[in-house]
Amino acid sequence: MSQALISVRNLVAKYGERTILNDISVDIMPGEVTVILGGSGCGKTTLLKNILRLQEPFSGSVKFWGDEVLQMDEPSFSGILKRVGMLFQNGALLNSISVYENISIPLELHTKLPEEIRDRIIRVKLSLVRLAEAIYKYPSELSGGMKKRAALARALALDPEILFCDEPSAGLDPLTSAALDELILDLRKQLKMTIVIVTHELASIHRIADRIIFLDGGKMLFNGTLEAALKAGIPEIDTFFRVGRF
Amino acid sequence: MRWEYRGNTLILGGGLTYRTIPAAYHSVFQSLKRHKPSEIDLGEVETIDSAGVAFLDEIHTRLASKGILLFKGARPEVQAVIDTFSSIKLPVPIPQRSMGWFEKLGDDALNAGQNIYQCLLLASEIYYFSLVGLISRKGQRKGSFVQQAVLLGSQALPIVALLSFIIGFILSLQSAVQLKNFGANVFIADLLAVTMVREMGPMMTAIIVAGRSGSAIASEIATMQVTEEIDALRMMALNPIRYVVVPKFHAISLVMPLLVAFSILVGEIGGGLIAIGYLDVSLPTFVQRSIEITTLKDLVVSFGKSTVFAWTIVIIGSFFGFQVKGGAEGVGKATTASVVASIFAVIVLDAIFSLLYL
C-alpha cells in the first residue's frame, strides 16, 4: 500500500470556545480524488484551511509527504505550498490585475520560464477551464462562475501535485460543471494529480470521487469509497444522499 | 533533460518540466538555429508537464514555418499530456488596444460631464427626500437619525478637539512672535477669533469630517451596492436614498454646526494658552476682545458654510458609493475618490464663501 500524501492526526479546530473540528484523522492517498462531504457548517472548509495552515489548529498533526507542517518554518512550508494548488470558494482572484496577470503571478515568481512559455501555459490553462475569451479581462468584469474558473486556472498554473478545491461547481451551469469534472479526472489521470474537493454536488461526487470523507458536527462519520458509504447504513449519510437527489 | 542530434533528428529525453526547461531553453533554441532538424524524437521523454508541452509548442511554432517538422515516438502517457496541454490550436488573443492621448482626454471629459450630471441628479433626490423626510418618517428606520448623529457627530468630537486645539495653539504661537515685536500683544485675541470663526473652524472641521465620515458613508454605500443590499432594499419597495442617505443628511445637518462651534471653542482655548502664557494678555481681556471682534455676520456665515460643507460631503460620499463598480477593489477606489473629491469641494466652496463674504 502506498504512503499517504497528506496525513492528518487528531486534528482539533476551535473558534473561541466553540469546537469546529473534533479529533479528525484522515489520510489523503496519492492519485485519488477525495471528496469532503457534509452539511453546511460541519467544518469542511475549516478542515481544508487547517490542513493548509490558513487557520491555526488547536491541536493535532498534519503531515505532507511525511513532513510535519504545523511546526514548520515559513520558507520550508513555502516549498510545500509550491507543490499545492488551492481553489477558494469565491475564487479569491486579485481584483486589481487582469485574469492573465493573476495566472502569471505564480509562474513569474516561482519559475524561471521565459515569457513566451509562460504565455502559452496561461492560454492553455484558461482554455482548459473554458475561459480563453476572458484572458485580458479584470475580475470585476467576470461573473461568479467565470471568476471561479479563472481561479482554477491560477491554481493549476504550476501543475500542482495536490489540488484543493472548495466547492468548485457551486455557481456553475451543469455543462461547465460536468466539463470541470472531466478536467479533474484528466488531471488525475495524466498528471497523476491528487485532488481534495469540498462539494455538495451529488452528480459530481458520483462522477469523480474515489474516496469520500463525511463530516457531521465537526466529527468524521465516514472515510472510504462511495459504494461503501452508501452501504454503511449511517443515517446521516443516507439522508444526505436521499434528500440531495431531489 | 537531455538532447542530442542524430542527422536531421533532435532527440529529447528525460524530464521536460518546470524545473528543467529554464536551464535548457536558450541552449536548445541556439542549437536549433544551427541544426535545423526536420523531426523531433520524443521516445526518450520520461516525464512532461505543461511547461514541457509549451516548450515543444514553441519549437513547433518557430520551426514549422521553415520546413516540415514532425514530433514522433512519444510514449502514450507523454502523448496524453501533450494532447491535454498543447497550445498549438489555440487562437492567439489580441490584446485590448489602449486609448490614444486625445481619445483619453475626450473620454475623461465625457465621463466628468456625465459624473457631474449624475451627482446633481443624486443631490436633487437627496434634497427632495430630505425635505419630505422632515414631514414624514416613512421609509426610514426608527432611531436611525440618532444613530447617525452619534456616529457622525459625537464620535468625531475627540479628533476635532485635538486638531482644533493644536491649530489654535500653532496659529497663536506663530503670530505671537510678530505681534510682540510691535507691542501689539492684545491683538492676538482678534486674530485668533477672526481666523477660527471665519476660516479654520469650519474648514478644518469639514476636512476632518470629509476624511472620517465622508469615507465611512462612501464605503458603507459602496459595500451595500456590491453585496446587492441596495437592490434588496429596492425589492422591498424601499427607496435606498430615503433609507440610507436621508438619516445621514439630517444628522450631519445638525451635528456639523455643533462640531464647528466646538472646534472654534477648543481652538480659542489652545490659542488662549499662548496669549496668556507667552504674551501676558489677561484672561478677561482675551475673552472680551474675542467676543467684541466676532460679529453676528461672521457666525452666520461660519455656521452657514459649515452646513453647506456637510451636505457636500454627504452628497459626494453617496455619489461615489452608488457609482461603485466591481467588488472589494471598487469599494476601496470609491472611498478614496470620495475623500479626495470631498476635500477638494470643501476647499473650493470655502474660497467662494470667502470671496462672497469678505
Chai-1 contact restraints between the chains, C-beta under 6 A:
chainA,res_idxA,chainB,res_idxB,connection_type,confidence,min_distance_angstrom,max_distance_angstrom,comment,restraint_id
A,N95,B,G327,contact,1.0,0.0,6.0,A-B,restraint_1
A,N95,B,E329,contact,1.0,0.0,6.0,A-B,restraint_2
A,S96,B,E329,contact,1.0,0.0,6.0,A-B,restraint_3
A,T111,B,Y18,contact,1.0,0.0,6.0,A-B,restraint_4
A,K112,B,P22,contact,1.0,0.0,6.0,A-B,restraint_5
A,L113,B,P22,contact,1.0,0.0,6.0,A-B,restraint_6
A,L113,B,A51,contact,1.0,0.0,6.0,A-B,restraint_7
A,P114,B,Y25,contact,1.0,0.0,6.0,A-B,restraint_8
A,E116,B,E58,contact,1.0,0.0,6.0,A-B,restraint_9
A,I117,B,A54,contact,1.0,0.0,6.0,A-B,restraint_10
A,R120,B,A54,contact,1.0,0.0,6.0,A-B,restraint_11
A,R120,B,D57,contact,1.0,0.0,6.0,A-B,restraint_12
A,R120,B,S87,contact,1.0,0.0,6.0,A-B,restraint_13
A,I121,B,S50,contact,1.0,0.0,6.0,A-B,restraint_14
A,I121,B,A54,contact,1.0,0.0,6.0,A-B,restraint_15
A,R123,B,S87,contact,1.0,0.0,6.0,A-B,restraint_16
A,R123,B,L90,contact,1.0,0.0,6.0,A-B,restraint_17
A,V124,B,F85,contact,1.0,0.0,6.0,A-B,restraint_18
A,V124,B,S87,contact,1.0,0.0,6.0,A-B,restraint_19
A,S127,B,L90,contact,1.0,0.0,6.0,A-B,restraint_20
A,I135,B,P93,contact,1.0,0.0,6.0,A-B,restraint_21
A,Y136,B,Q96,contact,1.0,0.0,6.0,A-B,restraint_22
A,S140,B,G326,contact,1.0,0.0,6.0,A-B,restraint_23
A,D159,B,D49,contact,1.0,0.0,6.0,A-B,restraint_24
A,D159,B,S50,contact,1.0,0.0,6.0,A-B,restraint_25
A,D186,B,T84,contact,1.0,0.0,6.0,A-B,restraint_26
A,Q190,B,A80,contact,1.0,0.0,6.0,A-B,restraint_27
A,Q190,B,V81,contact,1.0,0.0,6.0,A-B,restraint_28
A,Q190,B,T84,contact,1.0,0.0,6.0,A-B,restraint_29
